[in-house]
Amino acid sequence: MTFEQLNLIQPILEALKQVEYSTPTPIQAQAIPKILEGNDLIGCAQTGTGKTAAFSIPIIQKLTQNPDTRKHRAVKALIITPTRELAIQIGESFTDYGKFTSLRHAVIFGGVSQVPQVNLLRSGVDILIATPGRLLDLYNQGIVKVPNLDFFVLDEADRMLDMGFIHDIKRILQIIPPKRQTLFFSATMPPEIQKLANTMLYKPLKVEVTPVSSTVDVIKQLVYFVEKTQKKDLLISLLSNETVESALVFARTKHGSDKLVRLLVKDGIKAEAIHGNKSQNARQNALNNFKDRKTKVLIATDIAARGIDVDQLSHVINYELPEVPETYVHRIGRTGRAGNNGVAISLVDPEEVKLLKDIERLIKKDIRVIYDHPFVSIASAIGVSKAIDSSKAAPAKGSGYRGNKSNGDFWRRRKLESKR
């Protein structure tokens, strides 16, 4: 199928050609016609499969074809997203796909002065992309008005709940017109999200192009068992490999992110951090340096990483596993995008074995374990292989496969398992 077969208008087709898009992804091929027909829709697909285009393209088309849009400018489409990075990313998509139309859009988010955003809104916009807090703030000031809203989009809805936005979303639902077309996009669909969707949409159609919480097949997933005290050494070893062209590394805390940057820079690896304590300019500069390959490694927390879309990102490394299994799906979805290959590596210490098993249950697959490395932790492996007597599995200090006969048999057996 081509985009021409989706009955898109010429200005959009021309814009898609300029960004070299010719074939819609499955989520786009199924969602775009349903949205153009005026249906409320729940779209569930893996991270990196083109969900933003799946809702932005039909919105651009319908607004362009609407005579009211040409008569006066007013916010007719509202897209809510959890983070400023993702809001900016969505704004760039509307710029790309709507460049040959007369539509205007604005992106608003907190953490920066509201003055430029207010000036842009007062000049008149058709499409507003916003984070919840800044939207409600400007609405309460009487600056944002949405009585003429035709489209309401909730993007990354599962993350909204994870990040505590549910009360803001309920307030937003109270200020927008009840008669509207609502689009709901998410990479995972836990029960809480389905319940929220039921309060937002009217007779929605559902597009689910991949199993819920599945991970993209082109991503090679690996686990390295390691003691917590040796994680930094293993990370430096992995990043020193020339096959790692660029790496997005996930840390659990802001302080931990900054500490990792200092360690990597001290070892001669160009790295920067991106998290909530950084100013918007600092975050954007770090992201731009990473995209331009001036920086090899970007250390990020989960909240800051939403919306990071880097062409041909070779590796995602979970320095620490997330406590919510669905977050793993979002993390590794930063690589393997647009059909490209990618590698997702998780460094798992003994305390994180339960988190690993929760992730494997969610994605319904066993992640391959790499034992052949100098910092291997047999304690983590024992946590996975309960049948092995831990008293017989104590490795020699600094060892990989050295140790007693039982220890050697254990590693040989696990190596064979990891190759299956």
DOBAVO-536974 format. One record per residue (C-alpha): residue number from 1; residue in one letter; x, y, z. Coordinates in nm, 4 decimals, padded with zeros to 6 digits. Layout:
<rs>
<NUM "a" <X Y Z>>;
...
</rs>
This chain:
<rs>
<1 "m" <00.0000 00.0000 00.0000>>;
<2 "t" <00.1083 00.3589 -00.0686>>;
<3 "f" <-00.0018 00.6882 00.0859>>;
<4 "e" <-00.1745 00.7718 -00.2436>>;
<5 "q" <-00.4089 00.4790 -00.1833>>;
<6 "l" <-00.5237 00.6352 00.1452>>;
<7 "n" <-00.6952 00.9171 -00.0507>>;
<8 "l" <-00.4781 01.1877 00.0972>>;
<9 "i" <-00.4843 01.5377 -00.0471>>;
<10 "q" <-00.2017 01.6556 -00.2706>>;
<11 "p" <-00.0398 01.9002 -00.0217>>;
<12 "i" <00.0087 01.6152 00.2267>>;
<13 "l" <00.1360 01.3729 -00.0384>>;
<14 "e" <00.3863 01.6351 -00.1499>>;
<15 "a" <00.5051 01.6860 00.2082>>;
<16 "l" <00.5415 01.3098 00.2594>>;
<17 "k" <00.7558 01.2863 -00.0537>>;
<18 "q" <00.9876 01.5535 00.0850>>;
<19 "v" <01.0483 01.3498 00.3999>>;
<20 "e" <01.0834 01.0387 00.1809>>;
<21 "y" <00.7803 00.8544 00.3164>>;
<22 "s" <00.6115 00.6393 00.0538>>;
<23 "t" <00.4670 00.3397 00.2370>>;
<24 "p" <00.2459 00.3756 00.5439>>;
<25 "t" <00.3196 00.1616 00.8475>>;
<26 "p" <00.0469 -00.0820 00.9605>>;
<27 "i" <-00.0857 00.1556 01.2271>>;
<28 "q" <-00.1005 00.4369 00.9700>>;
<29 "a" <-00.2636 00.2235 00.7025>>;
<30 "q" <-00.5398 00.1146 00.9389>>;
<31 "a" <-00.5914 00.4291 01.1471>>;
<32 "i" <-00.5831 00.7056 00.8845>>;
<33 "p" <-00.8934 00.5921 00.6873>>;
<34 "k" <-01.0939 00.5412 01.0085>>;
<35 "i" <-01.0023 00.8874 01.1383>>;
<36 "l" <-01.0845 01.0466 00.8020>>;
<37 "e" <-01.4297 00.8841 00.8266>>;
<38 "g" <-01.4866 01.0678 01.1558>>;
<39 "n" <-01.4600 00.7813 01.4032>>;
<40 "d" <-01.3300 00.7973 01.7578>>;
<41 "l" <-01.0330 00.5636 01.7694>>;
<42 "i" <-00.8068 00.3724 02.0066>>;
<43 "g" <-00.4697 00.3072 01.8427>>;
<44 "c" <-00.2372 00.0614 02.0110>>;
<45 "a" <00.0982 -00.0126 01.8507>>;
<46 "q" <00.4607 -00.0576 01.9434>>;
<47 "t" <00.6785 00.2431 02.0092>>;
<48 "g" <00.8511 00.3547 01.6899>>;
<49 "t" <00.5841 00.2361 01.4454>>;
<50 "g" <00.4569 00.5766 01.3329>>;
<51 "k" <00.1682 00.6571 01.5666>>;
<52 "t" <00.2258 01.0333 01.5440>>;
<53 "a" <00.1759 01.0348 01.1669>>;
<54 "a" <-00.1268 00.8093 01.2119>>;
<55 "f" <-00.3169 01.0910 01.3840>>;
<56 "s" <-00.1442 01.4072 01.2567>>;
<57 "i" <-00.1931 01.3356 00.8840>>;
<58 "p" <-00.5721 01.2876 00.8952>>;
<59 "i" <-00.6133 01.5863 01.1301>>;
<60 "i" <-00.4226 01.8055 00.8850>>;
<61 "q" <-00.6380 01.6803 00.5979>>;
<62 "k" <-00.9723 01.7253 00.7713>>;
<63 "l" <-00.8867 02.0735 00.8987>>;
<64 "t" <-00.7587 02.1788 00.5568>>;
<65 "q" <-01.0820 02.0629 00.3955>>;
<66 "n" <-01.3015 02.2294 00.6602>>;
<67 "p" <-01.4394 02.5671 00.5358>>;
<68 "d" <-01.4560 02.6965 00.8958>>;
<69 "t" <-01.0781 02.6667 00.9255>>;
<70 "r" <-01.0314 02.9199 00.6475>>;
<71 "k" <-01.2866 03.1628 00.7939>>;
<72 "h" <-01.1218 03.2195 01.1312>>;
<73 "r" <-00.8334 03.0836 01.3325>>;
<74 "a" <-00.9192 02.9037 01.6543>>;
<75 "v" <-00.7866 02.5930 01.8247>>;
<76 "k" <-00.9633 02.3067 01.6469>>;
<77 "a" <-00.7238 02.0244 01.7380>>;
<78 "l" <-00.5730 01.9687 02.0827>>;
<79 "i" <-00.3004 01.7080 02.1332>>;
<80 "i" <-00.2044 01.6274 02.4932>>;
<81 "t" <00.1260 01.4557 02.5625>>;
<82 "p" <00.3238 01.3911 02.8829>>;
<83 "t" <00.6575 01.5675 02.8240>>;
<84 "r" <00.8032 01.8713 02.6559>>;
<85 "e" <01.0357 01.6595 02.4392>>;
<86 "l" <00.7460 01.4603 02.3015>>;
<87 "a" <00.5423 01.7786 02.2485>>;
<88 "i" <00.8279 01.9279 02.0463>>;
<89 "q" <00.8596 01.6054 01.8474>>;
<90 "i" <00.4883 01.6072 01.7610>>;
<91 "g" <00.5125 01.9728 01.6657>>;
<92 "e" <00.7911 01.8876 01.4212>>;
<93 "s" <00.5678 01.6220 01.2645>>;
<94 "f" <00.2893 01.8737 01.2072>>;
<95 "t" <00.5469 02.1054 01.0506>>;
<96 "d" <00.6675 01.8302 00.8168>>;
<97 "y" <00.3284 01.6973 00.7081>>;
<98 "g" <00.1443 02.0295 00.6952>>;
<99 "k" <00.4103 02.2449 00.5323>>;
<100 "f" <00.2081 02.2878 00.2096>>;
<101 "t" <-00.1113 02.3836 00.3907>>;
<102 "s" <-00.2049 02.7117 00.5572>>;
<103 "l" <-00.2534 02.5523 00.8989>>;
<104 "r" <-00.0702 02.6941 01.1994>>;
<105 "h" <00.0213 02.5122 01.5179>>;
<106 "a" <00.1749 02.5923 01.8545>>;
<107 "v" <00.3604 02.3824 02.1114>>;
<108 "i" <00.3262 02.4779 02.4775>>;
<109 "f" <00.4910 02.3242 02.7840>>;
<110 "g" <00.6095 02.4236 03.1278>>;
<111 "g" <00.9580 02.4918 03.2593>>;
<112 "v" <01.0101 02.7935 03.0330>>;
<113 "s" <00.8716 03.1456 03.0078>>;
<114 "q" <00.5131 03.1498 02.8890>>;
<115 "v" <00.5525 03.4812 02.7043>>;
<116 "p" <00.6584 03.3465 02.3602>>;
<117 "q" <00.3918 03.0758 02.3836>>;
<118 "v" <00.1246 03.3303 02.4744>>;
<119 "n" <00.2241 03.5570 02.1865>>;
<120 "l" <00.2001 03.2647 01.9458>>;
<121 "l" <-00.1431 03.1667 02.0750>>;
<122 "r" <-00.2716 03.5230 02.0458>>;
<123 "s" <-00.1583 03.5363 01.6832>>;
<124 "g" <-00.4002 03.2516 01.6127>>;
<125 "v" <-00.3376 02.8772 01.5776>>;
<126 "d" <-00.5419 02.5856 01.4450>>;
<127 "i" <-00.3576 02.3034 01.6236>>;
<128 "l" <-00.2294 02.3078 01.9805>>;
<129 "i" <00.0177 02.0517 02.1183>>;
<130 "a" <00.0494 02.0794 02.4949>>;
<131 "t" <00.1620 01.9198 02.8173>>;
<132 "p" <-00.1213 01.9048 03.0730>>;
<133 "g" <00.0154 02.1448 03.3348>>;
<134 "r" <00.0930 02.4364 03.1028>>;
<135 "l" <-00.2363 02.3902 02.9158>>;
<136 "l" <-00.4422 02.4160 03.2344>>;
<137 "d" <-00.2317 02.7087 03.3564>>;
<138 "l" <-00.2925 02.9105 03.0393>>;
<139 "y" <-00.6581 02.8079 03.0336>>;
<140 "n" <-00.7037 02.9388 03.3882>>;
<141 "q" <-00.5424 03.2660 03.2776>>;
<142 "g" <-00.7984 03.2925 02.9976>>;
<143 "i" <-00.5315 03.2637 02.7279>>;
<144 "v" <-00.6201 02.9183 02.5929>>;
<145 "k" <-00.9767 02.8864 02.4657>>;
<146 "v" <-01.1134 02.5682 02.3100>>;
<147 "p" <-01.4892 02.6162 02.2395>>;
<148 "n" <-01.4439 02.5301 01.8704>>;
<149 "l" <-01.2472 02.2091 01.9262>>;
<150 "d" <-01.3028 01.9372 01.6652>>;
<151 "f" <-01.0220 01.6948 01.7604>>;
<152 "f" <-00.8869 01.5809 02.0935>>;
<153 "v" <-00.5832 01.3501 02.0963>>;
<154 "l" <-00.4321 01.1835 02.4004>>;
<155 "d" <-00.0884 01.0567 02.3041>>;
<156 "e" <00.1199 00.8138 02.5132>>;
<157 "a" <-00.1814 00.7647 02.7379>>;
<158 "d" <-00.0294 00.4775 02.9334>>;
<159 "r" <00.2616 00.6996 03.0335>>;
<160 "m" <00.0170 00.9670 03.1472>>;
<161 "l" <-00.1046 00.7339 03.4200>>;
<162 "d" <00.2490 00.6250 03.5094>>;
<163 "m" <00.3506 00.9873 03.5499>>;
<164 "g" <00.0499 01.0918 03.7582>>;
<165 "f" <-00.1386 01.3034 03.5039>>;
<166 "i" <-00.4765 01.1354 03.5487>>;
<167 "h" <-00.6280 01.4235 03.7515>>;
<168 "d" <-00.5087 01.6804 03.4953>>;
<169 "i" <-00.6589 01.4735 03.2139>>;
<170 "k" <-00.9941 01.4601 03.3929>>;
<171 "r" <-00.9871 01.8394 03.4332>>;
<172 "i" <-00.9058 01.8838 03.0643>>;
<173 "l" <-01.1999 01.6625 02.9697>>;
<174 "q" <-01.4252 01.9036 03.1617>>;
<175 "i" <-01.3132 02.2107 02.9653>>;
<176 "i" <-01.3313 02.0744 02.6100>>;
<177 "p" <-01.6559 02.0400 02.4103>>;
<178 "p" <-01.8347 01.7066 02.4558>>;
<179 "k" <-01.8984 01.6858 02.0826>>;
<180 "r" <-01.5610 01.6158 01.9293>>;
<181 "q" <-01.3590 01.3429 01.7571>>;
<182 "t" <-01.1328 01.1784 02.0147>>;
<183 "l" <-00.8216 00.9811 01.9289>>;
<184 "f" <-00.6387 00.7780 02.1853>>;
<185 "f" <-00.2899 00.6401 02.1133>>;
<186 "s" <-00.0746 00.4193 02.3319>>;
<187 "a" <00.1990 00.1576 02.3057>>;
<188 "t" <00.0525 -00.0531 02.5865>>;
<189 "m" <-00.3058 -00.1040 02.6996>>;
<190 "p" <-00.3235 -00.1949 03.0704>>;
<191 "p" <-00.6723 -00.2146 03.2309>>;
<192 "e" <-00.6438 00.1368 03.3795>>;
<193 "i" <-00.5914 00.2818 03.0327>>;
<194 "q" <-00.8902 00.0958 02.8913>>;
<195 "k" <-01.1033 00.2310 03.1757>>;
<196 "l" <-00.9879 00.5855 03.1012>>;
<197 "a" <-01.0596 00.5362 02.7310>>;
<198 "n" <-01.4148 00.4310 02.8068>>;
<199 "t" <-01.4809 00.7694 02.9708>>;
<200 "m" <-01.3330 00.9655 02.6797>>;
<201 "l" <-01.4498 00.8088 02.3555>>;
<202 "y" <-01.7829 00.7477 02.1821>>;
<203 "k" <-01.8238 00.4090 02.0131>>;
<204 "p" <-01.4516 00.3957 01.9335>>;
<205 "l" <-01.2979 00.1740 01.6719>>;
<206 "k" <-00.9854 -00.0061 01.7857>>;
<207 "v" <-00.6687 -00.0497 01.5834>>;
<208 "e" <-00.4196 -00.2873 01.7396>>;
<209 "v" <-00.1537 -00.3836 01.4900>>;
<210 "t" <00.0709 -00.5773 01.7269>>;
<211 "p" <00.0152 -00.7733 02.0480>>;
<212 "v" <-00.0210 -00.5491 02.3517>>;
<213 "s" <00.3157 -00.4809 02.5170>>;
<214 "s" <00.5058 -00.6626 02.2436>>;
<215 "t" <00.8536 -00.5503 02.1497>>;
<216 "v" <00.9687 -00.4810 01.7967>>;
<217 "d" <01.1190 -00.7891 01.6306>>;
<218 "v" <01.4095 -00.5966 01.4771>>;
<219 "i" <01.5400 -00.5102 01.8253>>;
<220 "k" <01.7962 -00.7593 01.9527>>;
<221 "q" <01.7394 -00.7874 02.3283>>;
<222 "l" <02.0215 -00.8962 02.5596>>;
<223 "v" <02.0766 -00.9273 02.9337>>;
<224 "y" <02.4115 -00.8993 03.1120>>;
<225 "f" <02.4156 -01.0223 03.4716>>;
<226 "v" <02.6460 -00.8023 03.6782>>;
<227 "e" <02.7016 -00.6984 04.0390>>;
<228 "k" <02.5741 -00.3500 04.1164>>;
<229 "t" <02.9237 -00.2315 04.2102>>;
<230 "q" <03.0572 -00.3355 03.8678>>;
<231 "k" <02.7811 -00.1920 03.6512>>;
<232 "k" <02.9792 00.1202 03.5687>>;
<233 "d" <03.2780 -00.0887 03.4578>>;
<234 "l" <03.0605 -00.3061 03.2359>>;
<235 "l" <02.8914 00.0021 03.0876>>;
<236 "i" <03.2267 00.1582 02.9988>>;
<237 "s" <03.3374 -00.1721 02.8465>>;
<238 "l" <03.0240 -00.1935 02.6314>>;
<239 "l" <03.0408 00.1680 02.5195>>;
<240 "s" <03.4055 00.1281 02.4205>>;
<241 "n" <03.3024 -00.1277 02.1580>>;
<242 "e" <03.3141 00.0274 01.8119>>;
<243 "t" <02.9832 -00.1383 01.7165>>;
<244 "v" <02.8082 00.0967 01.9601>>;
<245 "e" <02.7698 00.4014 01.7377>>;
<246 "s" <02.5276 00.5806 01.9686>>;
<247 "a" <02.3651 00.4776 02.2938>>;
<248 "l" <02.0704 00.6011 02.4944>>;
<249 "v" <02.1337 00.4892 02.8528>>;
<250 "f" <01.8494 00.4787 03.1040>>;
<251 "a" <01.9166 00.5541 03.4681>>;
<252 "r" <01.6545 00.5553 03.7420>>;
<253 "t" <01.7339 00.8925 03.9025>>;
<254 "k" <01.8474 01.2408 03.8062>>;
<255 "h" <02.1429 01.2212 04.0452>>;
<256 "g" <02.2416 00.8827 03.9026>>;
<257 "s" <02.2288 01.0240 03.5493>>;
<258 "d" <02.4655 01.3076 03.6335>>;
<259 "k" <02.7003 01.0702 03.8165>>;
<260 "l" <02.7187 00.8411 03.5125>>;
<261 "v" <02.8004 01.1330 03.2851>>;
<262 "r" <03.0937 01.2304 03.5072>>;
<263 "l" <03.2237 00.8719 03.5074>>;
<264 "l" <03.1991 00.8359 03.1289>>;
<265 "v" <03.3532 01.1748 03.0530>>;
<266 "k" <03.6399 01.0931 03.2894>>;
<267 "d" <03.6960 00.7767 03.0846>>;
<268 "g" <03.7035 00.9725 02.7580>>;
<269 "i" <03.3487 00.8930 02.6406>>;
<270 "k" <03.1443 01.1923 02.5255>>;
<271 "a" <02.8207 01.1898 02.7251>>;
<272 "e" <02.5479 01.4244 02.8430>>;
<273 "a" <02.2451 01.3850 03.0684>>;
<274 "i" <01.8833 01.4809 03.0145>>;
<275 "h" <01.6386 01.4915 03.3054>>;
<276 "g" <01.3815 01.7082 03.4817>>;
<277 "n" <01.6328 01.9186 03.6751>>;
<278 "k" <01.7924 02.0423 03.3536>>;
<279 "s" <01.6669 02.3646 03.1973>>;
<280 "q" <01.4738 02.3349 02.8726>>;
<281 "n" <01.7658 02.4853 02.6789>>;
<282 "a" <02.0120 02.2431 02.8368>>;
<283 "r" <01.7866 01.9464 02.7573>>;
<284 "q" <01.7342 02.0567 02.3992>>;
<285 "n" <02.1056 02.1220 02.3457>>;
<286 "a" <02.1938 01.7785 02.4845>>;
<287 "l" <01.9349 01.6157 02.2599>>;
<288 "n" <02.0551 01.8062 01.9527>>;
<289 "n" <02.4177 01.7116 02.0230>>;
<290 "f" <02.3118 01.3486 02.0487>>;
<291 "k" <02.1102 01.3607 01.7263>>;
<292 "d" <02.4011 01.5301 01.5452>>;
<293 "r" <02.6398 01.2604 01.6776>>;
<294 "k" <02.8505 01.5193 01.8586>>;
<295 "t" <02.7766 01.3181 02.1729>>;
<296 "k" <02.7975 00.9391 02.1655>>;
<297 "v" <02.5982 00.8714 02.4826>>;
<298 "l" <02.2860 01.0322 02.6217>>;
<299 "i" <02.1941 00.9399 02.9805>>;
<300 "a" <01.8236 00.9846 03.0481>>;
<301 "t" <01.5546 00.9246 03.3057>>;
<302 "d" <01.2260 00.7775 03.1857>>;
<303 "i" <01.0306 01.1004 03.2051>>;
<304 "a" <01.2892 01.3006 03.0111>>;
<305 "a" <01.3257 01.0330 02.7442>>;
<306 "r" <00.9674 01.0552 02.6192>>;
<307 "g" <00.9725 01.1897 02.2654>>;
<308 "i" <01.3372 01.1147 02.1954>>;
<309 "d" <01.3363 01.0076 01.8314>>;
<310 "v" <01.6863 00.9651 01.6916>>;
<311 "d" <01.7491 00.8321 01.3429>>;
<312 "q" <01.9339 00.5001 01.3448>>;
<313 "l" <01.9964 00.4893 01.7192>>;
<314 "s" <02.2077 00.1745 01.7466>>;
<315 "h" <02.1750 00.0895 02.1175>>;
<316 "v" <01.9517 00.1374 02.4177>>;
<317 "i" <02.1101 00.0342 02.7480>>;
<318 "n" <01.9104 -00.0170 03.0656>>;
<319 "y" <02.1693 00.0697 03.3272>>;
<320 "e" <01.8919 00.0059 03.5773>>;
<321 "l" <01.5738 -00.1856 03.5017>>;
<322 "p" <01.2450 00.0033 03.5368>>;
<323 "e" <01.0118 -00.0905 03.8196>>;
<324 "v" <00.7119 -00.0875 03.5836>>;
<325 "p" <00.7484 -00.3596 03.3163>>;
<326 "e" <00.5631 -00.1596 03.0486>>;
<327 "t" <00.8313 00.1078 03.0779>>;
<328 "y" <01.0808 -00.1423 02.9368>>;
<329 "v" <00.8773 -00.1593 02.6148>>;
<330 "h" <00.8894 00.2188 02.5815>>;
<331 "r" <01.2597 00.2365 02.6590>>;
<332 "i" <01.3813 -00.0145 02.4049>>;
<333 "g" <01.1413 00.1256 02.1459>>;
<334 "r" <01.3763 00.4218 02.1097>>;
<335 "t" <01.5888 00.1955 01.8871>>;
<336 "g" <01.4742 -00.0262 01.6003>>;
<337 "r" <01.2552 00.2548 01.4668>>;
<338 "a" <01.1252 00.2872 01.1105>>;
<339 "g" <01.2357 -00.0662 01.0265>>;
<340 "n" <01.5981 -00.0164 01.1322>>;
<341 "n" <01.7789 -00.2733 01.3452>>;
<342 "g" <01.8674 -00.1997 01.7042>>;
<343 "v" <02.0138 -00.3532 02.0178>>;
<344 "a" <01.8676 -00.3262 02.3672>>;
<345 "i" <02.0975 -00.4267 02.6533>>;
<346 "s" <01.9922 -00.4592 03.0168>>;
<347 "l" <02.2470 -00.4664 03.2991>>;
<348 "v" <02.0841 -00.6761 03.5707>>;
<349 "d" <02.2161 -00.7015 03.9265>>;
<350 "p" <02.0904 -00.9620 04.1786>>;
<351 "e" <01.8283 -00.7247 04.3212>>;
<352 "e" <01.6762 -00.6710 03.9760>>;
<353 "v" <01.6153 -01.0341 03.8816>>;
<354 "k" <01.2487 -01.0124 03.9821>>;
<355 "l" <01.2067 -00.7030 03.7622>>;
<356 "l" <01.3595 -00.8961 03.4721>>;
<357 "k" <01.1170 -01.1838 03.5161>>;
<358 "d" <00.8235 -00.9383 03.5297>>;
<359 "i" <00.9397 -00.7905 03.1986>>;
<360 "e" <00.9731 -01.1331 03.0375>>;
<361 "r" <00.6211 -01.2247 03.1485>>;
<362 "l" <00.4879 -00.9027 02.9975>>;
<363 "i" <00.6580 -00.9401 02.6579>>;
<364 "k" <00.6024 -01.3177 02.6595>>;
<365 "k" <00.9590 -01.4083 02.5732>>;
<366 "d" <01.2842 -01.4969 02.7461>>;
<367 "i" <01.5541 -01.2409 02.6857>>;
<368 "r" <01.8863 -01.3910 02.5811>>;
<369 "v" <02.1517 -01.3760 02.8525>>;
<370 "i" <02.5158 -01.3022 02.7677>>;
<371 "y" <02.7419 -01.4764 03.0186>>;
<372 "d" <03.0685 -01.4379 02.8335>>;
<373 "h" <03.1887 -01.1080 02.9782>>;
<374 "p" <03.4436 -01.0196 03.2485>>;
<375 "f" <03.1970 -00.8772 03.5019>>;
<376 "v" <02.9423 -01.1583 03.5081>>;
<377 "s" <02.7417 -01.1991 03.8301>>;
<378 "i" <02.6597 -01.5579 03.9144>>;
<379 "a" <02.4342 -01.4325 04.1955>>;
<380 "s" <02.1966 -01.2844 03.9371>>;
<381 "a" <02.2028 -01.6043 03.7350>>;
<382 "i" <02.1192 -01.8066 04.0448>>;
<383 "g" <01.8197 -01.5811 04.0967>>;
<384 "v" <01.6941 -01.6959 03.7568>>;
<385 "s" <01.7951 -02.0613 03.7861>>;
<386 "k" <01.6458 -02.1551 04.1214>>;
<387 "a" <01.7465 -02.5185 04.0832>>;
<388 "i" <02.1164 -02.4433 04.1193>>;
<389 "d" <02.2464 -02.4617 04.4752>>;
<390 "s" <02.3855 -02.1165 04.5510>>;
<391 "s" <02.6413 -02.2655 04.7861>>;
<392 "k" <02.8077 -02.4360 04.4903>>;
<393 "a" <02.7939 -02.1341 04.2656>>;
<394 "a" <03.0309 -01.8842 04.4214>>;
<395 "p" <03.2619 -01.7556 04.1485>>;
<396 "a" <03.6258 -01.6806 04.1989>>;
<397 "k" <03.6918 -01.3121 04.2501>>;
<398 "g" <03.6745 -01.1255 03.9186>>;
<399 "s" <03.5974 -01.4446 03.7321>>;
<400 "g" <03.3811 -01.5239 03.4338>>;
<401 "y" <03.3659 -01.9002 03.3980>>;
<402 "r" <03.6346 -01.9984 03.6443>>;
<403 "g" <03.5552 -02.1847 03.9646>>;
<404 "n" <03.4781 -02.5367 04.0787>>;
<405 "k" <03.3395 -02.8149 03.8598>>;
<406 "s" <02.9784 -02.7464 03.9597>>;
<407 "n" <03.0282 -02.3830 03.8754>>;
<408 "g" <03.1745 -02.4742 03.5357>>;
<409 "d" <02.8871 -02.7120 03.4613>>;
<410 "f" <02.6427 -02.4371 03.5506>>;
<411 "w" <02.7963 -02.1887 03.3074>>;
<412 "r" <02.8217 -02.4421 03.0251>>;
<413 "r" <02.4561 -02.5290 03.0687>>;
<414 "r" <02.3490 -02.1613 03.0774>>;
<415 "k" <02.5622 -02.0783 02.7724>>;
<416 "l" <02.3874 -02.3516 02.5764>>;
<417 "e" <02.0472 -02.2229 02.6904>>;
<418 "s" <02.1297 -01.8683 02.5850>>;
<419 "k" <02.2115 -01.9832 02.2299>>;
<420 "r" <01.8813 -02.1620 02.1732>>;
</rs>
